[in-house]
Amino acid sequence: MAKASPPMTDHRKPYRVLFVCMGNICRSPAAEIVFRKLVDDEDLNGQIEIDSAGTIGYHAGNPPDARMSAALKRRGYEITGQSRQVKQPDLEDFSLILVADDDNLHDVIRLDPNQQYRDKIKLLTDFCVDHSADYVPDPYYGGDQGFEEVADLVEDACGGLLDHIRKNEL
């Protein structure tokens, strides 16, 4: 009698996405929160891991900005997370690093002087489907409309990102 084979298991590592903005209290946590809900809704938690960070550590340990949180809560998102600063090991640890704007792009690229990880550092707006934007503007010093604009762009980009990952990475 032949011996039964052990069940096949998927040993692929999760696809890891890091969202980055300057302080990690407005744009990148918004993207993390929105993308986490999309991934949860699609039951892809074991296949995709999500985090966010800032290029500066000034707000380390703080929750997302109250105004950004309010804009997301109005859209039905649960607010979680705390700020941290992006570090050089993140470049190796994450599959894709999405930054909010060109300043953040340059700051993250500086962590990679040998350009070993350059191909995985991109602008978040590269994944927008419905909006034509070159970057996600920083709403910190503006009014409520700026936070709504960020939420619109982040929702669009995160939807496009999930489609991209499903088609190309999973």
trRosetta pair geometry for C-beta under 8 A, 3 or more apart (Angstrom, degrees):
i j d omega theta_ij theta_ji phi_ij phi_ji
12 47 8.0 24 95 -132 116 82
13 16 7.8 -37 141 -23 105 104
14 46 6.7 -137 -92 160 112 43
14 47 5.7 160 -130 -175 80 22
14 48 6.1 173 -175 -89 101 11
14 49 4.6 84 119 -16 140 101
15 47 6.4 15 18 155 94 73
15 48 5.1 -25 68 -106 93 70
15 49 7.4 176 83 24 42 70
15 95 4.9 -65 -160 32 68 163
15 96 7.5 18 172 4 96 107
15 165 5.9 157 114 -155 158 119
15 169 4.9 72 -101 147 150 134
15 170 6.8 -87 -12 -72 138 78
16 48 7.7 157 -88 -162 30 52
16 49 4.6 -16 -110 67 78 104
16 50 7.8 -173 -155 -71 56 29
16 51 7.6 2 -174 12 96 102
16 93 6.5 -69 108 141 158 72
16 94 4.5 -122 113 -131 107 60
16 95 4.8 131 50 1 67 89
16 96 7.5 174 92 29 53 67
17 35 6.7 -95 94 150 145 157
17 48 6.7 5 1 -172 110 99
17 49 7.2 173 25 87 65 52
17 50 5.3 -10 67 -110 97 70
17 51 7.6 168 91 31 54 60
17 94 6.6 85 -126 -165 11 111
17 95 6.7 -42 -68 60 54 94
17 96 5.1 -14 -113 70 75 101
17 97 7.9 164 -161 -87 51 31
17 98 6.7 3 -171 2 98 112
17 161 7.3 84 -131 168 154 135
17 165 7.8 -70 -57 -79 128 143
18 50 8.0 157 -85 -160 36 46
18 51 5.2 -17 -111 74 77 91
18 52 6.7 144 -166 -103 62 31
18 53 6.2 -7 -174 12 112 106
18 86 7.3 109 159 -116 135 107
18 90 5.8 85 -99 -179 173 117
18 94 4.2 -62 -10 -109 113 165
18 96 7.3 -179 29 94 67 52
18 97 4.8 -13 68 -114 105 75
18 98 7.2 170 87 25 51 67
19 27 7.7 -141 159 126 114 77
19 28 4.1 163 123 -151 96 81
19 29 7.7 178 90 -58 126 21
19 31 4.0 175 -136 86 159 128
19 32 5.2 -142 34 -53 130 80
19 35 7.3 165 -42 10 132 140
19 50 7.6 15 -7 -169 102 90
19 51 7.5 -165 26 99 72 43
19 52 4.3 -26 68 -108 93 92
19 53 7.7 154 81 24 50 58
19 98 5.3 -25 -110 72 64 97
19 99 7.9 148 -166 -91 51 27
19 100 7.8 63 178 -54 88 85
19 124 6.7 42 -135 -88 95 127
20 24 7.5 -45 -141 -82 52 92
20 28 5.4 6 -124 -99 9 140
20 52 6.9 173 -76 -161 39 68
20 53 5.4 -18 -105 72 84 79
20 54 6.8 144 -157 -108 71 23
20 55 6.4 78 174 -50 111 82
20 86 5.4 11 -119 -59 124 142
20 97 6.2 17 -7 -180 124 94
20 98 6.9 166 22 85 78 44
20 99 4.7 -31 74 -104 102 73
20 100 6.9 -127 98 -8 55 82
20 104 5.4 165 119 178 100 125
20 108 5.9 99 99 -70 165 132
21 24 6.2 158 59 -74 83 44
21 26 6.4 -91 103 67 160 81
21 27 3.9 121 -75 64 152 110
21 28 4.0 -153 3 -24 93 98
21 52 7.8 0 12 -175 87 112
21 54 6.0 -32 79 -113 62 76
21 55 7.5 -101 126 -2 27 91
21 99 7.2 137 -84 -161 44 63
21 100 4.0 33 -102 -8 90 140
21 101 7.6 56 -132 10 79 89
21 104 5.8 -77 -133 -86 34 151
21 136 7.4 -76 -99 84 118 120
21 138 7.2 142 -175 -101 121 92
22 54 5.7 13 127 -159 28 100
22 55 5.4 -49 -128 40 46 101
22 56 5.8 11 174 13 74 105
22 100 7.5 -76 -15 49 71 133
22 103 7.1 4 -78 105 106 122
22 104 6.2 -116 -62 -79 63 102
22 138 6.6 4 14 -105 126 135
23 26 7.0 55 63 8 104 90
23 54 4.7 -20 172 -135 11 150
23 56 6.0 -26 -95 63 59 104
23 58 6.1 -52 -127 61 97 105
23 59 4.6 67 178 5 100 133
23 83 6.6 -33 153 -137 70 143
23 140 7.4 76 23 -83 138 145
24 28 5.2 -46 -118 64 64 128
24 29 6.2 90 178 -38 64 96
24 52 5.7 152 -143 132 97 98
24 53 5.4 -54 -91 -178 138 23
24 54 3.1 -112 -16 -38 96 99
24 59 6.2 -167 65 77 82 118
24 60 8.0 46 63 -88 131 52
24 83 4.0 131 99 -138 109 88
24 84 6.3 -85 126 45 169 42
24 85 7.4 -143 -2 -85 141 39
25 29 6.4 -5 -143 8 20 130
25 54 7.4 4 -14 -68 70 138
25 59 4.9 -77 -44 156 123 165
25 62 6.0 -10 -99 99 119 120
25 63 7.7 79 -136 108 89 37
25 64 5.6 145 -165 -142 57 43
25 65 4.5 91 145 -40 100 87
25 68 7.1 156 142 21 65 142
25 83 5.4 -29 -67 -73 80 129
25 140 7.8 72 81 -100 108 111
26 29 7.1 118 54 39 6 95
26 30 6.5 -10 159 -17 46 115
26 64 7.1 120 -87 -162 29 86
26 65 4.9 3 -80 13 78 134
26 67 7.9 -5 -115 75 101 95
26 68 4.7 -179 -134 -63 64 144
26 138 6.7 98 76 -152 147 68
26 139 5.8 -168 -174 49 142 92
26 140 5.7 -124 -35 -68 153 84
26 147 7.4 -112 -154 -112 105 87
26 150 6.6 -57 159 -168 99 171
27 30 5.7 -61 -150 34 25 114
27 31 6.5 22 156 -16 64 105
27 68 7.9 -119 -52 -121 33 143
27 100 4.3 56 125 -105 152 143
27 124 7.9 -170 163 21 112 158
27 136 5.0 132 -146 117 131 131
27 138 6.7 -82 -30 -106 126 60
27 139 7.6 139 -61 10 87 92
27 150 5.7 -118 -103 -154 78 127
27 154 7.2 -175 -159 -74 68 122
28 31 5.6 -50 -147 36 36 111
28 32 6.3 40 153 -21 66 103
28 52 3.9 149 147 -165 102 118
28 53 6.7 -78 147 48 158 31
28 54 6.6 -166 33 -76 144 66
28 100 6.4 -101 -56 -44 80 115
29 32 5.2 -49 -144 37 40 116
29 33 6.1 41 156 -21 69 104
29 52 5.1 -171 -80 77 50 158
29 64 4.1 -152 106 -92 150 110
29 68 7.0 101 77 120 107 144
29 81 5.0 -179 -139 92 111 146
29 83 7.3 -73 -52 -80 126 72
30 33 5.9 -55 -147 37 29 110
30 34 6.2 23 157 -14 65 109
30 64 7.1 121 -56 -146 65 139
30 68 5.5 -107 -66 -176 111 119
30 71 7.9 -8 -118 82 126 116
30 72 6.1 -161 -130 -67 85 128
30 150 5.8 78 73 139 171 113
30 151 6.3 -115 -168 -92 133 64
30 154 4.9 -119 126 -69 108 174
31 34 5.9 -56 -141 41 29 107
31 35 5.8 22 163 -13 67 113
31 52 6.6 135 68 -96 93 125
31 98 7.0 -135 160 94 158 124
31 100 7.9 -153 -22 -83 137 91
31 124 6.1 -94 -107 -132 151 146
31 136 7.9 -117 -55 -48 119 173
31 154 4.8 -133 -85 -145 69 112
31 157 7.1 -37 -122 86 110 121
31 158 6.1 173 -152 -70 74 112
32 35 6.1 -61 -140 43 22 104
32 36 6.0 28 159 -26 62 110
32 50 5.5 147 -146 152 78 111
32 51 6.5 -15 -120 180 128 15
32 52 3.9 -99 -43 -30 132 119
32 81 6.0 88 98 -78 141 158
33 36 5.8 -53 -144 32 24 114
33 37 6.8 23 156 -17 59 104
33 64 7.4 -25 -35 -49 136 160
33 72 5.8 28 108 -163 147 155
33 77 5.1 78 151 172 116 136
33 78 7.3 -157 -156 76 104 54
33 79 6.5 -18 -119 -116 146 49
33 80 6.7 151 -105 41 94 77
33 81 6.9 -113 -64 -1 92 131
34 37 6.0 -59 -157 33 30 108
34 38 6.6 28 150 -16 65 106
34 72 7.3 -123 -62 -130 86 115
34 77 6.5 -59 -84 -101 59 145
34 151 7.6 154 -71 -149 134 69
34 154 5.1 141 15 136 156 108
34 155 5.6 -129 -155 -90 143 60
34 158 4.6 179 116 4 112 166
35 38 5.5 -53 -149 37 38 113
35 39 6.2 36 154 -18 69 106
35 50 5.4 174 102 -127 116 146
35 158 4.4 -139 -79 -142 79 120
35 161 6.7 -32 -114 81 118 137
35 162 7.2 175 -142 -59 82 100
36 39 5.8 -57 -147 40 30 110
36 40 6.1 33 153 -20 65 107
36 50 5.2 -147 -78 70 82 151
36 80 7.7 -66 77 52 166 123
37 40 5.5 -52 -143 38 32 113
37 41 6.1 34 156 -22 65 106
37 77 5.9 -106 -41 -120 147 89
37 78 7.5 144 -81 27 109 85
38 41 5.8 -54 -146 36 28 112
38 42 6.4 13 158 -6 63 111
38 158 5.7 171 -4 145 149 112
38 159 6.8 -161 -115 -90 148 57
38 162 5.1 -116 143 -60 135 150
39 42 6.0 -65 -147 46 28 102
39 44 4.8 -97 -160 69 77 101
39 45 6.1 112 140 -78 104 55
39 48 4.9 -124 -131 78 133 127
39 50 6.5 -172 7 -27 154 131
39 162 7.0 -157 -72 -111 68 116
40 43 7.4 25 -179 -76 34 37
40 44 8.0 -93 -58 43 16 69
40 45 6.3 40 -99 -64 59 105
42 162 7.0 153 -9 -170 155 133
44 47 4.7 -67 -172 53 82 110
44 48 5.0 30 132 14 110 110
44 170 7.4 -66 -143 -104 123 152
45 48 7.1 -79 -123 56 19 73
47 170 5.6 43 170 -123 140 114
48 165 6.5 57 -97 153 129 156
48 170 7.8 -52 -54 -78 98 118
51 94 7.5 -117 47 -93 110 123
52 81 6.6 29 42 -165 114 149
53 83 7.9 99 -140 -166 43 60
53 84 5.2 -54 -119 86 85 84
53 85 6.1 53 -175 164 103 15
53 86 3.9 124 118 -68 134 74
53 87 7.8 -109 -163 -2 157 64
53 90 6.5 -83 12 -104 160 165
54 57 7.0 159 82 -82 108 35
54 58 7.8 -79 115 37 147 77
54 59 6.5 69 10 50 164 106
54 60 7.9 -133 45 -71 119 68
54 83 5.9 2 -6 -162 125 104
54 84 7.2 164 21 85 82 34
54 85 5.7 -56 71 -108 78 54
54 86 6.6 -150 75 -12 24 86
55 85 7.3 27 172 -151 10 82
55 86 6.0 -19 -93 30 48 117
55 103 7.7 -145 37 130 163 87
55 104 5.4 -157 -33 -127 134 75
55 107 4.0 38 -148 124 141 153
55 108 6.7 -100 -98 -54 107 73
56 59 7.7 75 98 11 92 82
56 85 6.6 -80 133 -114 18 107
57 60 4.6 0 -173 -38 82 121
57 84 7.6 -15 -124 -174 83 41
57 85 3.6 -43 -82 -52 89 135
59 62 4.4 -73 179 33 87 130
59 83 4.2 3 112 93 97 171
60 83 5.4 -124 -107 108 27 96
60 84 5.7 55 -131 -117 86 43
60 85 5.9 -42 -80 -23 113 91
61 82 5.5 -12 -160 168 28 126
61 83 6.4 -33 30 62 26 84
61 84 7.7 76 -48 -80 45 66
62 82 6.3 156 76 -157 23 82
62 83 4.8 10 54 16 79 120
63 69 7.4 24 138 -66 111 139
63 79 7.3 65 176 150 118 112
63 81 6.8 115 -144 86 65 61
63 82 5.7 -53 -86 -100 49 72
63 83 7.7 -131 -67 -14 4 84
64 68 5.2 -102 164 84 109 119
64 69 5.0 137 96 -63 110 94
64 72 7.9 4 121 19 156 142
64 79 6.0 -121 45 -162 127 108
64 81 6.1 56 -37 74 99 106
64 83 7.9 137 -78 -53 45 88
65 68 4.3 80 68 10 97 107
65 69 6.6 -165 90 -10 47 87
65 140 7.0 -144 -96 -112 162 79
66 69 5.4 -54 -145 38 31 116
66 70 6.3 35 155 -23 65 103
67 70 5.7 -47 -147 32 32 112
67 71 6.7 33 153 -18 62 102
67 139 7.3 -137 109 121 126 120
67 144 6.7 -136 -163 -106 111 65
67 147 5.1 -143 140 -63 97 154
68 71 5.8 -53 -152 34 33 111
68 72 6.4 26 153 -12 66 108
68 139 7.1 137 -80 69 93 129
68 147 5.4 -150 -96 -140 54 114
68 150 7.0 -47 -123 86 99 143
68 151 7.9 162 -154 -61 71 95
69 72 5.9 -62 -149 42 30 106
69 73 6.0 34 154 -24 68 107
69 79 4.5 33 -141 -115 102 153
70 73 5.6 -50 -140 34 30 113
70 74 6.5 36 157 -23 62 102
70 147 7.5 47 68 130 88 156
71 74 6.0 -53 -157 29 29 113
71 75 7.1 15 149 -7 60 108
71 144 7.2 162 -78 -165 106 79
71 147 4.0 -164 -38 137 150 112
71 148 5.6 -150 -141 -76 124 55
71 150 7.4 85 103 65 159 99
71 151 4.9 -148 143 -40 119 138
72 75 5.7 -65 -156 42 39 106
72 77 4.1 -54 167 56 100 129
72 79 6.2 122 86 -81 127 93
72 151 6.1 -172 -80 -110 67 120
73 76 7.6 77 -174 -53 33 11
73 77 6.5 -94 -81 61 34 72
73 79 6.3 -39 -66 -32 95 114
75 151 6.2 171 -19 -179 150 138
75 155 7.6 -119 180 -73 157 136
86 90 5.3 -91 -160 38 80 157
86 97 8.0 85 -141 -152 137 128
86 107 8.0 111 61 124 132 106
86 108 6.3 -35 124 -106 158 91
86 111 7.0 -106 127 -41 108 161
87 90 5.4 119 61 -12 63 100
87 111 7.6 150 166 -143 26 140
88 91 6.0 -38 -172 10 49 114
88 111 4.8 -165 -98 -173 71 104
88 112 7.7 154 -139 -67 83 59
89 92 5.8 -56 -163 40 53 105
89 93 5.7 44 146 -20 80 115
90 93 5.5 -65 -134 46 34 109
90 94 5.6 9 176 -4 74 115
90 97 6.9 96 137 -99 105 128
90 111 7.8 8 55 137 96 158
91 94 7.2 -61 -130 41 14 92
91 97 6.9 -43 -112 -32 58 150
91 108 7.7 148 -86 179 101 91
91 111 5.9 -178 -43 115 130 116
91 112 5.4 159 -137 -76 158 110
91 116 7.5 93 140 81 128 97
91 117 4.1 163 175 45 106 168
91 120 7.6 135 -163 73 69 119
91 121 7.6 -28 -127 -60 93 112
92 117 6.8 -114 -71 -78 49 137
94 97 5.4 99 95 -66 136 85
94 120 7.1 163 104 146 84 134
95 120 6.5 -142 158 -146 36 132
95 169 7.2 95 156 -148 149 143
96 120 5.4 -130 -107 -169 43 90
96 122 6.9 -29 -166 25 95 111
97 108 6.2 -179 137 -177 137 150
97 117 7.7 51 9 147 130 120
97 120 5.8 76 13 127 86 88
97 121 4.8 -19 73 -106 110 68
97 122 7.3 139 79 24 57 62
98 122 5.7 -25 -108 76 69 82
98 123 7.0 37 -159 153 74 16
98 124 4.3 87 163 -83 113 75
98 126 7.8 -135 -132 36 101 104
98 127 7.5 -34 -126 2 140 126
98 157 7.8 151 176 155 146 130
98 161 7.3 -43 -67 -105 160 141
99 104 3.9 -178 -170 111 116 114
99 105 4.8 175 76 -71 151 64
99 108 5.7 -142 -71 1 134 141
99 121 6.8 24 -14 -175 115 88
99 122 7.3 -179 22 92 80 31
99 123 6.0 -55 69 -108 80 49
99 124 6.6 -138 75 -22 27 86
100 104 5.2 76 44 15 78 153
100 123 7.8 13 155 -150 7 74
100 124 5.9 -3 -99 12 44 126
100 135 6.4 67 148 -174 60 88
100 136 4.3 -81 -157 59 87 108
100 138 7.3 90 131 -72 142 77
101 104 5.3 97 55 15 65 101
101 105 7.0 -112 112 -9 37 94
101 123 7.4 42 -111 -131 20 104
101 135 3.8 56 -113 -164 80 133
101 136 6.4 -119 -53 52 84 61
101 137 7.5 70 -75 -98 131 33
101 138 7.3 -67 -10 -37 144 92
102 105 5.1 -50 -144 33 37 120
102 106 6.4 36 158 -18 68 101
102 123 7.7 -18 -70 -91 57 120
102 135 6.3 -76 -15 -82 76 139
103 106 6.0 -55 -152 36 30 107
103 107 6.4 28 151 -18 64 108
104 107 5.5 -54 -145 38 34 113
104 108 6.2 30 158 -16 68 105
105 108 6.2 -60 -149 38 26 104
105 109 6.2 25 154 -18 64 111
105 121 6.7 128 -145 150 75 110
105 123 6.4 -34 -73 -74 127 83
106 109 5.6 -54 -142 39 31 113
106 110 6.5 42 154 -29 63 100
107 110 5.8 -48 -156 23 31 116
107 111 7.6 34 146 -21 57 96
108 111 5.7 -47 -167 22 43 114
108 112 7.4 17 145 1 66 107
108 121 5.4 177 115 -143 127 134
109 112 5.8 -73 -158 49 43 101
109 115 7.8 7 -161 -101 91 76
109 118 6.7 43 -128 -115 95 88
109 121 6.2 173 -76 105 76 160
110 113 7.2 14 -169 -71 44 75
112 115 5.9 88 136 -95 104 29
112 116 6.0 -134 -161 41 102 74
112 117 4.9 -118 -119 47 143 95
112 118 6.1 178 118 -63 143 71
112 121 7.3 -155 13 -22 149 144
115 118 4.3 -8 -160 -28 82 129
117 120 5.4 -54 180 41 83 108
117 121 6.5 80 124 -27 89 103
118 121 6.0 -65 -151 32 38 109
122 126 5.1 -65 165 23 117 150
123 126 4.8 119 72 -26 83 96
123 134 7.5 -40 171 173 162 52
123 135 6.4 -90 -154 -100 126 66
124 127 6.5 -62 179 31 49 104
124 136 5.8 -7 67 -20 128 124
124 153 7.8 86 114 143 116 104
124 154 7.3 -16 156 -112 141 66
124 157 4.9 55 158 166 88 159
124 161 7.8 -42 -153 -59 72 132
125 128 5.0 -12 -161 -15 65 119
125 131 7.5 -86 -144 98 97 107
125 133 4.7 -113 -140 91 139 91
125 134 6.2 123 90 166 154 10
125 135 5.9 -122 -3 -91 141 18
125 136 6.2 -179 -52 -42 103 76
125 153 6.6 -36 -98 -174 94 115
125 157 5.9 -85 -101 -91 36 129
126 157 7.8 73 54 -139 47 107
127 157 4.5 89 79 -161 96 73
127 158 7.5 82 109 -63 133 18
127 160 3.8 166 165 97 80 113
127 161 4.3 30 178 -62 163 75
127 164 6.1 -96 -126 -8 110 140
128 131 4.6 -76 -172 64 135 85
128 132 7.2 177 109 -85 136 24
128 133 6.0 98 -23 37 168 93
128 153 6.6 -46 -97 -156 124 75
128 156 4.7 33 -138 124 80 116
128 157 4.9 -38 -70 -80 68 76
128 160 5.9 -170 -106 6 6 151
129 156 5.8 -146 38 -174 75 89
129 159 6.4 -71 11 93 129 108
129 160 4.4 173 -39 -75 96 113
129 163 7.8 56 -66 27 135 145
130 156 5.0 -117 44 -131 94 124
131 152 6.8 115 -66 135 144 99
131 153 5.6 -99 76 -111 165 72
131 156 4.8 116 7 85 109 171
131 157 7.9 -55 50 -47 117 80
133 136 7.0 72 132 -77 139 49
133 153 5.7 -37 37 -123 161 124
136 150 5.9 74 -177 -132 105 80
136 153 5.1 171 -112 109 91 144
136 154 6.7 56 -123 -64 141 81
136 157 7.7 -73 -66 -9 119 153
137 146 6.6 -98 103 -153 115 98
137 149 6.7 2 49 110 114 130
137 150 7.0 -115 66 -76 71 87
138 141 7.5 40 118 15 101 86
139 142 5.1 -86 -160 50 62 110
139 146 3.2 156 -132 132 97 110
139 147 4.8 151 143 -67 162 58
139 149 7.0 159 -83 57 120 99
139 150 5.1 -94 -22 -26 130 130
142 145 7.2 -79 144 65 118 79
142 146 3.6 94 86 -25 133 150
142 147 8.0 -173 84 -27 100 70
143 146 6.1 123 62 2 49 98
144 147 5.7 -58 -160 35 46 110
144 148 6.5 44 147 -19 74 104
145 148 5.5 -54 -150 37 38 114
145 149 6.3 43 151 -23 68 103
146 149 5.6 -50 -148 33 33 114
146 150 6.5 36 152 -19 63 102
147 150 5.5 -47 -148 34 35 114
147 151 6.5 38 150 -20 64 103
148 151 5.6 -52 -149 36 34 113
148 152 6.4 38 151 -22 65 102
149 152 5.6 -50 -149 33 32 114
149 153 6.4 27 155 -14 65 106
150 153 5.9 -59 -148 40 30 107
150 154 5.9 27 157 -18 67 112
151 154 5.8 -56 -139 40 28 110
151 155 6.2 30 160 -21 64 106
152 155 6.1 -57 -149 34 24 108
152 156 6.5 21 155 -15 61 110
153 156 5.8 -60 -151 39 30 111
153 157 6.0 23 157 -14 68 111
154 157 5.9 -56 -139 42 29 107
154 158 5.9 27 162 -18 66 111
155 158 6.0 -58 -140 39 24 108
155 159 6.4 27 158 -20 61 107
156 159 6.1 -60 -155 33 26 110
156 160 6.6 19 153 -11 63 109
157 160 5.7 -60 -150 42 33 109
157 161 6.0 38 151 -25 68 107
158 161 5.3 -48 -141 35 34 117
158 162 6.4 37 157 -21 64 100
159 162 6.0 -52 -150 32 30 109
159 163 6.7 29 152 -15 62 105
160 163 5.7 -55 -151 37 34 113
160 164 6.3 37 151 -21 67 106
161 164 5.5 -55 -149 36 32 114
161 165 6.3 28 156 -17 67 105
162 165 5.8 -53 -144 37 32 108
162 166 6.2 34 156 -21 65 107
163 166 5.8 -55 -147 36 29 112
163 167 6.3 18 160 -11 64 112
164 167 6.1 -67 -148 42 25 104
164 168 5.8 -24 173 20 65 120
164 169 7.7 43 130 -3 70 108
165 168 6.6 -80 -128 55 20 83
165 169 4.6 -46 -156 42 65 123
165 170 6.1 61 147 -23 80 101
166 169 7.6 -4 -30 48 10 80
166 170 5.6 -29 -129 31 41 125
